[in-house]
């Protein structure tokens, strides 16, 4: 469904970054509208900057000083002559103050008016408001200004389990489930801190936790002429910690009758605030009673998962956002909306699911994105792109359409299997495991399914054959080995080759490869000519059987006569291998690094926990729960570090006396020692020396932490993903 091709604006500024900025720019180009991108210092080389017609720098990496800086965005509008601003989602997309400032400057905000933003932007106000317009709401306590004591007192009458929710913001940020009364006081403290940091507002409210809930949201469109339609619903029940992972349209749960009822309820919610533009009304539906639904909130913006609605309806939501903002009336009514087929979306994040979903930053060294019938990719990725630690970790979205749900899931799995992103960790393998789960395939979904299934997911591990390929690749990519291929290495004079040549029997090359924490594998390699034709190597891993490995200059490798198509890349002492959506990174240890790892193991008794507490990622210290010199218990929270909008609590692995000097606001690097635990009980001679070394490493790293970081971690971006 498209409108006449008359652009309502000549220039539109996109006040966002990443894949959503690229997606908006794409539609603006199709409408013949000049696009203006904005960027922080961390995004100077980003894809959205390259794809826009022009781009304006708005500040340093910190979101508070760039993408959340309304004054800088307004100045960019005035500088470029932008007549309108598309806010995307997150950042200032639901900020009434920003919309008001644009209006005062005569610039159109592509979204609802200030009244709708004010009412629906506050979960307490919106819940009470729609309840007065016949929209069912979840039982709970939603009043402004409630103290922790008042919330604790009211919790008993609401009943457990219950859900703590921040009034501002969205995307699951600051939401916590509480199952027992004694948990509530401590969780309220965490929820307030997170809400205040993320949204600048620590107001909380309580809701009854619906058993086996399903998250169903309805897409609405409304114009300034009183027309309101819904475009069906999306199933968003596959979530982890209230963050959506996989979404689909339509929901397999709803009947046509329920679809009509929930759609009308969503339209009523929009009508109650004279809504204009695209918006989403979110509902909880009990799996046990699918004909009952409860209003959660209204998102007054585009949603991350909007592509699945576009694929099943044929409606370009961004186009209609722009046209409605320009004063046009919708060109279709409710009866014209037809859902065709099924669509499923998977969010690709820079994170490591096997390591507790820790965020990953780095550089995209190799990129292959899927394509084909029924496949759409909304992406921010580029070869060579540096992924900063400053922002949300979502990299792209892979969306598949099919005639039915089974075909859509099959196509999505095939698309994910053909994806290659090397240089950063991604969740692609995890996504494939999820959509292959029997309950997911059977549409037996609820918002707790991932939490139940995650412990049983069988993540793939690197094999000895793959380590052999990586080891050979490391040697042939060495700068002194001749440009990274066996053929190039063979062209060098004998004295310049690093092939272990000597008179008599060849000398094996030995590599120490770090696969993971405390997991170092030893690889021995015999050079070309010792085990076969030129370019073939004989490789043994950890003294195991010898394998023959030959790299193909065109890609892939042959191991023991069997060809593999795995992609491989090397940079800065780290090698990456990926195939079928799975990838692994392996670090080649120098002699000094290997010795240091061995000494660290010697410094503590075999089988005991490491007394050093390290930050698993670069970030910012947001809280410190103990004092230097305090006696702590095993498992006690010491401090919390935030990166890519996620807060990670670091705990003591052993009991003892903690030593730390960090404070909130300090920057930390990946693998930096942030605290050490001095175990009180005396041990055999020599253990004290190991503890002293640990304490010294802690002091050294905390001192160096005050030096400028390579990538500045940012304040929280206000995002409702």
Secondary structure, DSSP 8 states (H G I E B T S, - for coil): ----S--S-SEEEE---HHHHHHHHHHHHHTT-EEEEEEEGGGTT-HHHHHSSEEEEEESS-GGGTTT-HHHHHHHHHHHT-SEEE--SSTTTT-HHHHHHHHHTT-EESS--HHHHHHHTSHHHHHHHHHTTT--B-SEE--TT--HHHHHHHHHHH-SSEEEEESS--TTTT-EEE-SGGGHHHHHHHHHHHHHHHHS---EEEEE--TTEEEEEEEEEE-TTS-EEEEEEEEEEEEETTEEEEEEES-SS--HHHHHHHHHHHHHHHHTTT--EEEEEEEEEETTEEEEEEEEEEE-S--TTHHHHHHHH---HHHHHHHHHTT---S--GGG----SEEEEEEEESEEGGGTSEE--EE--EEE---STTEEEEE---TT-EE-SSS--EEEEEEEEESSHHHHHHHHHHHHHT-EEESS--SHHHHHHHHTSHHHHTT---TTHHHHHGGG-------HHHHHHHHHHHHHHSGGGSTTSHHHHHTS-GGG--S---SSS---EEEEEEEETTEEEEEEEE-TTSSSSTTEEEEEETT---EEEEE-TTS-EEETTEEE--EEEEETTEEEEEETTEEEEEEEE-HHHHHHHHHHHHTS-TT---SEEE-SSSEEEEEE-S-TT-EE-TT-EEEEEEETTEEEEEE-SS-EEEE----TT-EE-TT-EEEEEE--S--STTHHHHHHHHHHHHHHHHHHTTS--SS----------
